[in-house]
Each structure stands twice: as structure tokens, then as C-alpha cells.
Amino acid sequence: MKIDVELSVYVVRNKDGQYFRAKGYGGYGDTWVDEISKCKIYPKIGSARRTVTWFSNHFPKYGIPDLVELKISEGFILDETSRVQKSQDKKKREELNNEIWRAEQKLKKAEEEIREVEKKKAELNEAREKLEALKNQK
């Protein structure tokens, strides 16, 4: 579904026609890229102006970068219901599988405890028989 919008976003371009790419703290890679799809997009003009000012102050020999305004005039609504439903179904299956696994583990533990109790019960009966045998020898 198509919707009409009026939106302005901004990018910073140097004198060589390359666009600014934010790398973040400790980032790596090129600061300037050729493809506009890889560049940093600023939703507000103030942030873009800050970048232009910073580069012109720190690297004056390269000149003042250009501030490019991009006008977006149409948008499209993407139907995400099937993707979200698939994700929710997967999560439900995983939760069910986790519950099944926990129930199986609980059952195994209970069976092991029963075996231990039966073993102790057998030891108790054996000790009683030995005690009775000793008492009868008196």
C-alpha cells in the first residue's frame, strides 16, 4: 500500500563526491564511501551540520563538505503479518520443546530417586534380617 509523505533526510558529501559513513567508537573501514546506500543518514539537519563543521575544522585542507538534503515523497506499507506469525509460531514451538525437555528431565530425576530409595530400602531390609539373625543366635 502506498502512502504520501513529506520527509527530509540529510547526508554529508565531500568534495570528491564520496559520502560520510559513521564508524562508531573503535570502528573500522572507510570513513568516506562511494555508494549513498552505505552512508550515514541524518534525520535532522543539526546533526548533519555538526558533522560538516567537525570535518571542516579538523581537516581544513580538504575543504568544507557538502550537506545534501534528500526529499522522500512516498512510502510503502510492508505487510509483515506472515513473517511475524512465523516467528511467533517458532517461539511457541521452542517454548513447548523446552517444557517437554524439562518434564523429561524431571521424570528422569524422579526415576533415579526411586531407584535410590529402592536401593536404600533393600539395604534396610538386609540390615533388619542381619539384626534378626544376630538376635536369634543369643
N, CA, C and O of each residue as an XYZ file, in Angstrom:
552
protein
N       0.841     -1.170      0.000
C       0.000      0.000      0.000
C       0.891      1.239      0.000
O       1.867      1.313      0.746
N       0.554      2.183     -0.820
C       1.341      3.393     -0.967
C       0.746      4.497     -0.100
O      -0.472      4.665     -0.034
N       1.636      5.256      0.569
C       1.193      6.411      1.341
C       2.027      7.621      0.930
O       3.196      7.490      0.567
N       1.420      8.776      0.992
C       2.126     10.011      0.655
C       2.734     10.605      1.913
O       2.060     10.742      2.934
N       4.008     10.955      1.834
C       4.711     11.551      2.969
C       5.584     12.695      2.453
O       5.890     12.779      1.264
N       5.964     13.541      3.346
C       6.949     14.576      3.060
C       8.009     14.477      4.144
O       7.752     14.803      5.304
N       9.186     14.033      3.771
C      10.246     13.811      4.737
C      11.569     14.259      4.135
O      11.861     13.984      2.972
N      12.357     14.947      4.935
C      13.693     15.353      4.508
C      14.724     14.665      5.383
O      14.614     14.668      6.609
N      15.720     14.079      4.753
C      16.858     13.499      5.465
C      18.116     14.086      4.841
O      18.079     14.642      3.743
N      19.221     13.956      5.549
C      20.440     14.646      5.132
C      21.619     13.680      5.120
O      21.700     12.769      5.944
N      22.530     13.894      4.175
C      23.789     13.153      4.110
C      24.910     14.159      3.897
O      24.683     15.266      3.407
N      26.118     13.765      4.270
C      27.286     14.632      4.122
C      28.158     14.064      3.010
O      28.482     12.876      3.005
N      28.537     14.937      2.057
C      29.347     14.515      0.919
C      30.597     15.384      0.833
O      30.527     16.605      0.976
N      31.742     14.742      0.598
C      32.984     15.514      0.485
C      33.148     16.037     -0.942
O      32.308     15.787     -1.806
N      34.215     16.747     -1.171
C      34.448     17.375     -2.480
C      34.758     16.359     -3.574
O      34.681     16.690     -4.758
N      35.110     15.120     -3.197
C      35.370     14.061     -4.183
C      34.107     13.299     -4.560
O      34.158     12.365     -5.360
N      32.975     13.694     -3.989
C      31.708     13.030     -4.297
C      31.451     11.790     -3.459
O      30.547     11.014     -3.766
N      32.232     11.594     -2.406
C      32.025     10.439     -1.534
C      31.170     10.862     -0.342
O      31.154     12.028      0.054
N      30.463      9.888      0.216
C      29.536     10.157      1.309
C      30.121      9.695      2.635
O      30.863      8.714      2.694
N      29.775     10.421      3.707
C      30.283     10.112      5.040
C      29.615      8.859      5.581
O      28.401      8.687      5.476
N      30.431      7.987      6.161
C      29.951      6.759      6.787
C      30.403      6.782      8.232
O      31.602      6.837      8.509
N      29.452      6.739      9.161
C      29.794      6.720     10.586
C      30.306      5.339     10.955
O      29.700      4.328     10.599
N      31.420      5.299     11.668
C      32.024      4.025     12.053
C      31.795      3.698     13.514
O      31.912      2.536     13.905
N      31.475      4.682     14.329
C      31.282      4.427     15.746
C      32.609      4.345     16.471
O      33.673      4.426     15.857
N      32.538      4.187     17.776
C      33.733      4.136     18.616
C      34.537      2.886     18.302
O      34.015      1.774     18.380
N      35.788      3.058     17.953
C      36.654      1.915     17.660
C      36.299      1.232     16.353
O      36.698      0.088     16.134
N      35.555      1.904     15.474
C      35.120      1.296     14.227
C      36.265      1.118     13.242
O      37.379      1.588     13.470
N      35.980      0.450     12.176
C      36.986      0.208     11.158
C      36.351      0.402      9.785
O      35.131      0.530      9.677
N      37.143      0.424      8.772
C      36.648      0.622      7.413
C      36.806      2.069      6.993
O      37.342      2.894      7.733
N      36.334      2.361      5.806
C      36.465      3.700      5.234
C      35.489      4.675      5.887
O      34.365      4.311      6.235
N      35.934      5.908      6.046
C      35.060      6.953      6.557
C      34.205      7.518      5.434
O      33.082      7.965      5.669
N      34.722      7.500      4.232
C      34.006      8.020      3.078
C      33.752      6.883      2.093
O      34.671      6.138      1.752
N      32.512      6.749      1.636
C      32.126      5.661      0.725
C      31.516      6.248     -0.539
O      31.007      7.369     -0.535
N      31.572      5.478     -1.622
C      31.038      5.940     -2.902
C      29.527      5.736     -3.016
O      28.844      6.534     -3.658
N      29.004      4.686     -2.405
C      27.579      4.369     -2.531
C      26.782      5.129     -1.475
O      27.128      5.111     -0.294
N      25.730      5.786     -1.900
C      24.894      6.532     -0.969
C      24.117      5.588     -0.045
O      23.699      5.984      1.043
N      23.927      4.343     -0.484
C      23.193      3.384      0.339
C      23.977      2.964      1.586
O      23.390      2.442      2.535
N      25.297      3.187      1.595
C      26.129      2.806      2.740
C      26.443      3.978      3.660
O      27.131      3.804      4.667
N      25.951      5.168      3.331
C      26.340      6.347      4.105
C      25.445      6.540      5.325
O      24.397      5.910      5.467
N      25.891      7.416      6.177
C      25.139      7.793      7.376
C      24.031      8.745      6.954
O      24.294      9.740      6.279
N      22.790      8.451      7.345
C      21.651      9.303      7.033
C      21.225     10.003      8.308
O      20.980      9.365      9.333
N      21.139     11.303      8.235
C      20.757     12.120      9.390
C      19.293     12.533      9.256
O      18.915     13.124      8.244
N      18.467     12.235     10.251
C      17.063     12.643     10.171
C      16.855     14.130     10.476
O      15.823     14.699     10.120
N      17.825     14.752     11.129
C      17.717     16.169     11.476
C      18.920     16.922     10.909
O      20.032     16.395     10.855
N      18.679     18.140     10.497
C      19.725     18.935      9.856
C      20.836     19.308     10.827
O      21.987     19.447     10.414
N      20.516     19.474     12.115
C      21.532     19.878     13.091
C      22.647     18.873     13.236
O      23.814     19.256     13.328
N      22.317     17.593     13.259
C      23.345     16.550     13.375
C      24.235     16.527     12.148
O      25.448     16.346     12.255
N      23.633     16.710     10.984
C      24.421     16.726      9.746
C      25.333     17.949      9.709
O      26.482     17.854      9.277
N      24.830     19.094     10.159
C      25.655     20.305     10.198
C      26.832     20.141     11.147
O      27.927     20.635     10.878
N      26.606     19.446     12.261
C      27.690     19.192     13.216
C      28.810     18.414     12.540
O      29.985     18.722     12.741
N      28.464     17.417     11.747
C      29.475     16.616     11.049
C      30.234     17.467     10.026
O      31.454     17.355      9.907
N      29.518     18.307      9.297
C      30.167     19.192      8.327
C      31.153     20.117      9.046
O      32.290     20.282      8.605
N      30.714     20.715     10.152
C      31.574     21.617     10.913
C      32.788     20.890     11.465
O      33.903     21.410     11.407
N      32.586     19.702     11.994
C      33.693     18.931     12.580
C      34.755     18.638     11.523
O      35.944     18.852     11.761
N      34.330     18.147     10.353
C      35.309     17.826      9.311
C      36.004     19.078      8.782
O      37.201     19.046      8.496
N      35.269     20.171      8.651
C      35.910     21.383      8.135
C      36.886     21.964      9.156
O      37.880     22.574      8.762
N      36.634     21.795     10.449
C      37.554     22.284     11.483
C      38.773     21.379     11.655
O      39.881     21.872     11.868
N      38.585     20.077     11.565
C      39.680     19.130     11.800
C      40.508     18.820     10.553
O      41.679     18.458     10.660
N      39.909     18.961      9.383
C      40.627     18.692      8.130
C      40.394     19.845      7.153
O      39.741     19.659      6.126
N      40.923     21.040      7.463
C      40.636     22.211      6.624
C      41.221     22.123      5.214
O      40.719     22.780      4.302
N      42.265     21.329      5.020
C      42.876     21.262      3.689
C      41.978     20.551      2.668
O      42.202     20.675      1.464
N      40.959     19.804      3.135
C      40.044     19.102      2.225
C      38.811     19.929      1.893
O      37.980     19.498      1.094
N      38.678     21.091      2.482
C      37.540     21.947      2.204
C      36.343     21.617      3.080
O      36.392     20.729      3.931
N      35.282     22.347      2.851
C      34.059     22.154      3.630
C      33.188     21.133      2.908
O      32.856     21.326      1.738
N      32.806     20.033      3.595
C      31.939     19.039      2.954
C      30.571     19.628      2.609
O      30.128     20.600      3.222
N      29.918     19.031      1.630
C      28.586     19.469      1.217
C      27.530     18.781      2.074
O      27.701     17.637      2.495
N      26.453     19.486      2.322
C      25.295     18.928      3.025
C      24.217     18.686      1.969
O      23.746     19.625      1.327
N      23.830     17.417      1.795
C      22.869     17.045      0.762
C      21.537     16.724      1.434
O      21.466     15.888      2.334
N      20.476     17.410      0.977
C      19.137     17.145      1.504
C      18.426     16.198      0.546
O      18.367     16.449     -0.658
N      17.886     15.111      1.087
C      17.128     14.150      0.282
C      15.658     14.271      0.668
O      15.315     14.197      1.848
N      14.799     14.456     -0.316
C      13.362     14.571     -0.084
C      12.719     13.221     -0.382
O      12.895     12.653     -1.460
N      11.981     12.731      0.587
C      11.244     11.477      0.419
C       9.770     11.853      0.314
O       9.221     12.489      1.214
N       9.132     11.459     -0.785
C       7.758     11.893     -1.009
C       6.747     10.763     -1.039
O       5.547     11.031     -1.088
N       7.178      9.517     -1.012
C       6.223      8.422     -0.969
C       6.779      7.284     -0.132
O       7.988      7.065     -0.061
N       5.875      6.581      0.488
C       6.254      5.450      1.319
C       5.354      4.271      1.014
O       4.284      4.434      0.428
N       5.774      3.112      1.402
C       5.011      1.904      1.155
C       4.873      1.141      2.462
O       5.833      1.005      3.221
N       3.679      0.650      2.713
C       3.433     -0.155      3.906
C       3.747     -1.599      3.547
O       3.206     -2.147      2.587
N       4.620     -2.200      4.324
C       5.015     -3.583      4.087
C       4.200     -4.496      4.993
O       4.075     -4.246      6.192
N       3.650     -5.552      4.414
C       2.849     -6.498      5.193
C       3.789     -7.481      5.883
O       4.442     -8.294      5.227
N       3.852     -7.400      7.194
C       4.763     -8.228      7.985
C       4.025     -9.317      8.772
O       4.634     -9.997      9.598
N       2.721     -9.490      8.526
C       1.949    -10.430      9.345
C       2.445    -11.862      9.207
O       2.558    -12.564     10.212
N       2.743    -12.317      7.994
C       3.176    -13.710      7.834
C       4.538    -13.938      8.484
O       4.763    -14.980      9.098
N       5.453    -12.965      8.353
C       6.775    -13.115      8.957
C       6.673    -13.132     10.475
O       7.315    -13.948     11.136
N       5.871    -12.235     11.024
C       5.722    -12.170     12.479
C       5.019    -13.420     12.990
O       5.397    -13.961     14.029
N       3.993    -13.889     12.266
C       3.282    -15.105     12.682
C       4.222    -16.297     12.678
O       4.182    -17.124     13.589
N       5.064    -16.390     11.664
C       6.041    -17.479     11.588
C       6.994    -17.427     12.781
O       7.309    -18.457     13.377
N       7.448    -16.226     13.126
C       8.349    -16.055     14.272
C       7.655    -16.426     15.577
O       8.244    -17.090     16.430
N       6.403    -16.000     15.733
C       5.663    -16.332     16.948
C       5.423    -17.829     17.058
O       5.536    -18.400     18.142
N       5.089    -18.473     15.928
C       4.893    -19.927     15.945
C       6.174    -20.655     16.325
O       6.146    -21.626     17.082
N       7.298    -20.180     15.795
C       8.586    -20.794     16.120
C       8.874    -20.655     17.609
O       9.338    -21.600     18.247
N       8.598    -19.472     18.163
C       8.839    -19.246     19.585
C       7.955    -20.152     20.428
O       8.414    -20.696     21.433
N       6.697    -20.325     20.038
C       5.799    -21.217     20.778
C       6.301    -22.663     20.725
O       6.274    -23.374     21.729
N       6.759    -23.088     19.540
C       7.304    -24.452     19.414
C       8.529    -24.626     20.303
O       8.681    -25.653     20.964
N       9.407    -23.616     20.318
C      10.602    -23.697     21.162
C      10.232    -23.761     22.636
O      10.827    -24.532     23.389
N       9.257    -22.960     23.057
C       8.818    -22.992     24.453
C       8.224    -24.353     24.799
O       8.485    -24.887     25.877
N       7.424    -24.919     23.889
C       6.848    -26.234     24.118
C       7.936    -27.303     24.197
O       7.890    -28.178     25.062
N       8.913    -27.230     23.294
C      10.024    -28.181     23.336
C      10.812    -28.047     24.636
O      11.254    -29.048     25.200
N      10.989    -26.815     25.114
C      11.687    -26.612     26.385
C      10.899    -27.202     27.543
O      11.477    -27.815     28.440
N       9.583    -27.022     27.529
C       8.752    -27.606     28.588
C       8.815    -29.127     28.554
O       8.893    -29.773     29.599
N       8.783    -29.698     27.352
C       8.887    -31.156     27.215
C      10.219    -31.635     27.760
O      10.278    -32.625     28.489
N      11.295    -30.929     27.407
C      12.624    -31.329     27.881
C      12.692    -31.257     29.400
O      13.209    -32.170     30.044
N      12.166    -30.161     29.981
C      12.185    -30.035     31.448
C      11.369    -31.143     32.106
O      11.771    -31.675     33.140
N      10.220    -31.499     31.514
C       9.401    -32.583     32.070
C      10.135    -33.915     31.975
O      10.074    -34.726     32.899
N      10.832    -34.144     30.855
C      11.608    -35.382     30.715
C      12.719    -35.450     31.748
O      12.957    -36.501     32.343
N      13.409    -34.311     31.964
C      14.480    -34.280     32.967
C      13.935    -34.518     34.366
O      14.552    -35.218     35.168
N      12.782    -33.937     34.656
C      12.160    -34.133     35.962
C      11.772    -35.596     36.153
O      11.947    -36.152     37.237
N      11.245    -36.216     35.099
C      10.880    -37.631     35.159
C      12.115    -38.499     35.378
O      12.088    -39.417     36.198
N      13.193    -38.219     34.655
C      14.431    -38.990     34.825
C      14.954    -38.863     36.256
O      15.388    -39.845     36.859
N      14.908    -37.654     36.785
C      15.394    -37.425     38.142
C      14.528    -38.175     39.158
O      15.042    -38.766     40.108
N      13.205    -38.144     38.943
C      12.298    -38.851     39.855
C      12.537    -40.363     39.790
O      12.540    -41.038     40.820
N      12.738    -40.894     38.574
C      13.009    -42.326     38.435
C      14.325    -42.692     39.118
O      14.421    -43.744     39.751
N      15.328    -41.842     38.995
C      16.611    -42.089     39.646
C      16.454    -42.060     41.168
O      17.040    -42.883     41.872
N      15.665    -41.114     41.672
C      15.424    -41.042     43.111
C      14.682    -42.285     43.606
O      14.958    -42.782     44.698
N      13.739    -42.785     42.801
C      13.018    -44.010     43.171
C      13.981    -45.181     43.231
O      13.906    -45.991     44.155
N      14.888    -45.289     42.262
C      15.886    -46.364     42.287
C      16.754    -46.261     43.540
O      17.069    -47.269     44.172
N      17.137    -45.026     43.893
C      17.941    -44.823     45.100
C      17.157    -45.240     46.345
O      17.698    -45.886     47.242
N      15.883    -44.866     46.388
C      15.047    -45.230     47.545
C      14.894    -46.742     47.617
O      14.980    -47.318     48.701
N      14.669    -47.393     46.481
C      14.538    -48.850     46.466
C      15.834    -49.521     46.909
O      15.815    -50.529     47.615
N      16.966    -48.945     46.483
C      18.268    -49.478     46.900
C      18.429    -49.346     48.416
O      18.866    -50.286     49.079
N      18.077    -48.183     48.960
C      18.164    -47.964     50.413
C      17.193    -48.886     51.148
O      17.508    -49.398     52.222
N      16.004    -49.096     50.560
C      15.018    -49.984     51.165
C      15.560    -51.417     51.235
O      15.373    -52.124     52.226
N      16.245    -51.828     50.138
C      16.837    -53.169     50.122
C      17.934    -53.268     51.182
O      18.049    -54.289     51.860
N      18.740    -52.214     51.329
C      19.781    -52.208     52.357
C      19.157    -52.257     53.752
O      19.685    -52.919     54.646
N      18.036    -51.559     53.939
C      17.344    -51.571     55.231
C      16.815    -52.967     55.550
O      16.969    -53.450     56.672
N      16.200    -53.607     54.576
C      15.690    -54.974     54.797
C      16.830    -55.943     55.098
O      16.704    -56.821     55.951
N      17.923    -55.775     54.400
C      19.092    -56.621     54.634
C      19.627    -56.423     56.054
O      19.981    -57.385     56.735
N      19.679    -55.168     56.486
C      20.148    -54.877     57.850
C      19.185    -55.449     58.879
O      19.634    -55.951     59.909
N      17.872    -55.392     58.641
C      16.891    -55.972     59.566
C      17.057    -57.485     59.670
O      17.012    -58.051     60.762
N      17.250    -58.134     58.519
C      17.434    -59.579     58.520
C      18.690    -59.967     59.297
O      18.692    -60.942     60.048
N      19.757    -59.189     59.105
C      21.006    -59.469     59.812
C      20.806    -59.297     61.319
O      21.298    -60.094     62.118
N      20.073    -58.236     61.697
C      19.798    -57.992     63.113
C      18.968    -59.126     63.707
O      19.248    -59.602     64.808
N      17.970    -59.543     62.989
C      17.129    -60.660     63.474
C      17.950    -61.942     63.617
O      17.776    -62.703     64.569
N      18.849    -62.166     62.652
C      19.684    -63.367     62.713
C      20.601    -63.301     63.928
O      20.802    -64.310     64.604
N      21.159    -62.127     64.214
C      22.023    -61.975     65.373
C      21.252    -62.141     66.675
O      21.773    -62.717     67.629
N      20.023    -61.645     66.727
C      19.205    -61.780     67.919
C      18.808    -63.232     68.170
O      18.706    -63.674     69.315
N      18.591    -63.945     67.109
C      18.208    -65.358     67.237
C      19.378    -66.229     67.702
O      19.166    -67.300     68.270
N      20.601    -65.773     67.464
C      21.760    -66.556     67.882
C      21.946    -66.475     69.381
O      22.621    -67.341     69.937
N      21.407    -65.516     70.058
C      21.579    -65.362     71.503
C      21.052    -66.501     72.229
O      21.116    -66.534     73.458
